[in-house]
Amino acid sequence: MFILRVCAVTVLFYVGLAWLSPVSAEESSAGIVGNQTVGVVVGGMLPVRLTDGQSSKLNGVSVHPSWQMTVTNPIGNEWWSGSIALGVEMALLGIAEPTGAYGVGFTPKAAYTFTSFGRLKPYIEGGGGPLWTNFQERIPEQGSDFNFLV
């Protein structure tokens, strides 16, 4: 019974793909100003010791929700043509080892998305902002509860 359901769902999926119009997969020729992007990056944090003075091994989870909006149509006609976007990103950090700790940060950011490579859209982004943590008393290398995200 389970195999029959899986087969039926698979067939319906491929029939739905076959009925899609090829036009729906093409990009719009209209301007892209005002396009908004919402995203989230979730990952684990593993320790990397760069000096002997680092005694703690921080392990935990990092969550970075973000939002950005395109503010220009593509600029230029060469390989470097692209559009500029402005946005914000939050940083939510949770340390599980060697002690329970957390951090919260906010980062304004700017991004340049190359538009001359067809469907491939490489981008460069950067930003920086404050990060508040409760690491100071718990992690020896931490000198303050306030840091900066880059």
Sine and cosine of phi, psi and omega as CSV:
sin_phi,cos_phi,sin_psi,cos_psi,sin_omega,cos_omega
0.00,0.00,-0.68,0.73,0.01,-1.00
-0.89,0.46,-0.68,0.73,-0.01,-1.00
-0.90,0.44,-0.62,0.79,0.03,-1.00
-0.89,0.46,-0.66,0.75,0.03,-1.00
-0.91,0.42,-0.69,0.72,0.01,-1.00
-0.88,0.47,-0.68,0.73,0.03,-1.00
-0.89,0.45,-0.67,0.74,0.00,-1.00
-0.90,0.44,-0.69,0.72,0.02,-1.00
-0.90,0.44,-0.66,0.76,0.02,-1.00
-0.89,0.46,-0.70,0.71,0.01,-1.00
-0.89,0.46,-0.71,0.70,0.02,-1.00
-0.88,0.47,-0.62,0.79,0.03,-1.00
-0.88,0.48,-0.76,0.65,-0.03,-1.00
-0.94,0.34,-0.54,0.84,0.09,-1.00
-0.91,0.42,-0.67,0.75,0.05,-1.00
-0.88,0.47,-0.65,0.76,0.05,-1.00
-0.91,0.42,-0.61,0.79,-0.01,-1.00
-0.92,0.40,-0.51,0.86,-0.02,-1.00
-0.99,0.14,-0.20,0.98,0.00,-1.00
-0.90,0.44,0.66,-0.75,0.05,-1.00
-0.97,0.26,0.67,-0.74,0.05,-1.00
-0.87,0.49,-0.44,0.90,-0.01,-1.00
-0.91,0.41,-0.53,0.85,-0.03,-1.00
-0.92,0.39,-0.32,0.95,0.01,-1.00
-1.00,0.00,-0.20,0.98,-0.01,-1.00
-0.99,0.14,0.43,-0.90,0.03,-1.00
-0.98,0.18,0.49,-0.87,0.04,-1.00
-0.96,0.26,0.58,-0.81,0.03,-1.00
-1.00,0.04,-0.07,1.00,0.01,-1.00
-0.95,0.33,0.24,-0.97,0.01,-1.00
-0.89,0.45,0.37,-0.93,-0.04,-1.00
-0.95,-0.31,0.05,1.00,0.03,-1.00
-0.87,0.50,0.73,-0.68,0.00,-1.00
1.00,-0.10,-0.18,0.98,0.07,-1.00
-0.88,0.47,0.69,-0.72,-0.01,-1.00
-0.90,-0.44,0.57,-0.82,0.02,-1.00
-0.80,-0.60,0.76,-0.64,0.08,-1.00
-0.87,-0.48,0.70,-0.71,-0.02,-1.00
-0.51,-0.86,0.18,-0.98,0.09,-1.00
-0.53,-0.85,0.67,-0.74,0.07,-1.00
-0.88,-0.47,0.80,-0.60,0.00,-1.00
-0.81,-0.58,0.72,-0.69,0.00,-1.00
-0.28,-0.96,0.20,-0.98,0.04,-1.00
-1.00,0.00,0.42,-0.91,0.07,-1.00
-0.93,-0.36,0.81,-0.59,0.02,-1.00
-0.88,-0.48,0.55,-0.83,-0.05,-1.00
-0.96,0.27,0.65,-0.76,0.15,-0.99
-0.75,-0.66,0.92,-0.40,-0.02,-1.00
-1.00,0.00,0.83,-0.56,0.03,-1.00
-0.98,-0.18,-0.44,0.90,0.01,-1.00
-0.71,-0.70,0.29,-0.96,0.03,-1.00
-0.93,0.35,-0.37,0.93,-0.02,-1.00
-0.94,0.33,-0.23,0.97,0.03,-1.00
-0.99,0.17,0.94,-0.33,-0.05,-1.00
-0.99,-0.16,-0.40,0.92,-0.06,-1.00
-1.00,-0.07,0.52,-0.85,0.08,-1.00
-0.91,-0.43,0.98,-0.19,-0.05,-1.00
-1.00,0.08,0.81,-0.59,0.10,-1.00
-0.81,-0.58,0.68,-0.73,0.00,-1.00
-0.03,-1.00,-0.35,-0.94,-0.05,-1.00
-0.80,-0.59,0.59,-0.81,0.03,-1.00
-0.80,-0.60,0.75,-0.66,0.03,-1.00
-0.81,-0.59,0.79,-0.62,-0.05,-1.00
-0.78,-0.62,1.00,0.04,0.12,-0.99
-0.96,0.26,0.56,-0.83,-0.03,-1.00
-0.59,-0.81,0.35,-0.94,0.07,-1.00
-0.58,-0.81,0.64,-0.77,0.10,-0.99
-0.51,-0.86,0.39,-0.92,0.01,-1.00
-0.74,-0.67,0.72,-0.69,0.03,-1.00
-0.95,0.30,0.77,-0.64,-0.07,-1.00
-0.93,-0.36,-0.13,0.99,0.05,-1.00
-0.70,-0.71,0.48,-0.88,0.22,-0.97
-0.96,0.27,0.24,-0.97,-0.01,-1.00
-0.80,0.60,0.71,-0.70,-0.02,-1.00
-0.97,-0.26,0.77,-0.64,0.08,-1.00
1.00,0.02,0.20,-0.98,-0.02,-1.00
-0.80,-0.59,0.15,0.99,-0.03,-1.00
-0.98,-0.17,-0.19,-0.98,-0.01,-1.00
-0.89,0.45,-0.43,0.90,-0.05,-1.00
-1.00,0.03,0.06,1.00,-0.04,-1.00
-0.88,0.48,0.61,-0.79,-0.03,-1.00
-0.12,-0.99,-0.08,-1.00,-0.03,-1.00
-0.81,-0.59,0.41,-0.91,-0.04,-1.00
-0.96,-0.27,0.66,-0.75,0.06,-1.00
-0.76,-0.65,0.54,-0.84,0.08,-1.00
-0.86,-0.50,0.55,-0.83,-0.02,-1.00
-0.24,-0.97,-0.19,-0.98,0.01,-1.00
-0.68,-0.73,0.42,-0.91,0.03,-1.00
-0.61,-0.79,0.64,-0.76,0.09,-1.00
-0.97,-0.23,0.45,-0.89,0.11,-0.99
-0.83,-0.55,0.84,-0.54,0.06,-1.00
-0.87,-0.50,0.92,-0.40,-0.07,-1.00
-0.91,-0.40,0.67,-0.74,0.09,-1.00
-0.77,-0.64,0.89,-0.46,0.00,-1.00
-0.99,-0.14,0.78,-0.62,0.00,-1.00
-0.98,-0.21,-0.57,0.82,-0.01,-1.00
-0.73,-0.68,0.60,-0.80,0.07,1.00
-0.99,0.13,-0.12,0.99,-0.01,-1.00
-0.56,-0.83,0.34,-0.94,0.06,-1.00
-0.98,0.18,0.85,-0.53,0.01,-1.00
-0.46,-0.89,0.21,-0.98,0.00,-1.00
-0.52,-0.86,0.23,-0.97,0.05,-1.00
-0.53,-0.85,0.53,-0.85,0.03,-1.00
-0.70,-0.71,0.77,-0.64,-0.01,-1.00
-0.63,-0.77,0.23,-0.97,-0.04,-1.00
-0.64,-0.76,0.76,-0.65,-0.06,-1.00
-0.71,-0.71,0.91,-0.42,0.23,-0.97
-0.94,0.35,0.56,-0.83,-0.03,-1.00
-0.59,-0.81,0.35,-0.94,0.09,-1.00
-0.79,-0.61,0.56,-0.83,-0.01,-1.00
-0.69,-0.72,0.58,-0.81,0.10,-0.99
-0.87,-0.50,0.89,-0.45,-0.03,-1.00
-0.96,-0.27,0.86,-0.51,0.04,-1.00
-0.95,0.31,0.77,-0.64,-0.07,-1.00
-0.92,-0.38,0.08,1.00,-0.10,-1.00
-1.00,-0.09,0.12,0.99,-0.05,-1.00
-0.97,-0.26,0.40,0.92,0.01,-1.00
0.95,0.30,-0.79,-0.61,-0.04,-1.00
-0.97,0.25,-0.38,0.93,0.04,-1.00
-0.98,0.21,0.80,-0.60,-0.06,-1.00
-0.82,-0.57,0.97,0.26,0.07,-1.00
-0.92,0.39,0.44,-0.90,-0.03,-1.00
-0.56,-0.83,0.34,-0.94,0.10,-0.99
-0.83,-0.56,0.74,-0.67,0.04,-1.00
-0.66,-0.75,0.43,-0.90,0.01,-1.00
-0.39,-0.92,0.33,-0.95,0.00,-1.00
0.00,-1.00,0.01,-1.00,0.02,-1.00
-0.22,-0.98,0.48,-0.88,-0.01,-1.00
-0.13,-0.99,-0.01,-1.00,-0.05,-1.00
-0.98,0.20,0.45,-0.89,0.08,-1.00
-0.71,-0.71,0.84,-0.55,0.07,-1.00
-0.97,-0.24,0.73,-0.69,0.01,-1.00
-0.72,-0.69,0.19,-0.98,0.18,-0.98
-0.92,-0.39,0.59,0.81,-0.05,-1.00
-0.99,0.17,-0.42,0.91,-0.22,-0.98
-0.77,0.63,-0.76,0.65,-0.04,-1.00
-0.99,0.15,-0.28,0.96,-0.17,-0.98
-0.97,-0.26,-0.43,0.90,-0.08,-1.00
-0.85,-0.53,0.87,-0.50,-0.14,-0.99
-0.85,0.53,-0.59,0.81,-0.06,-1.00
-0.97,0.25,-0.20,0.98,-0.10,-0.99
-1.00,0.05,0.88,-0.48,-0.05,-1.00
-1.00,0.01,-0.33,0.94,-0.09,-1.00
-0.47,-0.88,0.32,-0.95,0.09,-1.00
-0.98,0.17,-0.26,0.97,0.00,-1.00
-0.96,-0.28,0.73,-0.69,0.00,-1.00
-0.67,-0.74,-0.10,-1.00,0.04,-1.00
-0.78,-0.63,0.65,-0.76,0.12,-0.99
-1.00,-0.09,0.65,-0.76,0.07,-1.00
-0.79,-0.61,0.00,0.00,0.00,0.00
